Amino acid sequence: MDIQQEVEEVKKELVELIIKHLREKKIPVDKAKKLAEAFLKILPINDQQDLLDKLKNLGVDYQEAKEIYVDELKKISEERRDQTLSQMRDHIKQGNIDKAIEAARMINSGAQ
């Protein structure tokens, strides 16, 4: 997914979560407004890592941003894992076991 599409999706998720928490009286209106303003201030987003970093920082003060951060971290981790597994399959199909093993090591070390 393109980073701008991802940012739009995060905006939508955050608005939905804010509305849900307002209805459930889990967040006061003034804090919801401040969260929305704080999110708009972190724009633009440069890449996935920038998005994660900024959401993590917002999550320090706002539980809603923390929830979105955790969801995004999970999505990105799964995406990276899937990409690495695909690379490993390609290397194995080409008979290049050493490169497949190296890709496996990268996913286990968290690098990529």
C-alpha positions, 0 to 999 in steps of 0.5 A: 500500500502506498504511504499516502493511502496508508495515512488516509486509512490511519486517519479514518481509523483514528476518527472512528476510534475517537467517535467510538470512545466519545460515545462510550465516554472514554475520552472527553471532547476537549481531549478528542479535539486535542488528539485530532489537532495533534495528529494533523500536526504530525503530517506529512508522513514520509514513510512507514517508519515515520508513521510508526514513530509519530504514532508511537509519540502520540501514543504517549499522551493519547491511548487512541493513538497508541491503539492505532500504533499497535495495529499499524506495527502489527500490519507492517510486521506481517507485511515484512514477514510476508515479503521475506517469506516470498523472497525465501521461496523465490531463492529456494525455487532458484536453488539458492539455499544460501540466500534463502537462509540469509533472508530467514536470518534477516527476518529472525533478527528483525532487520530488513 
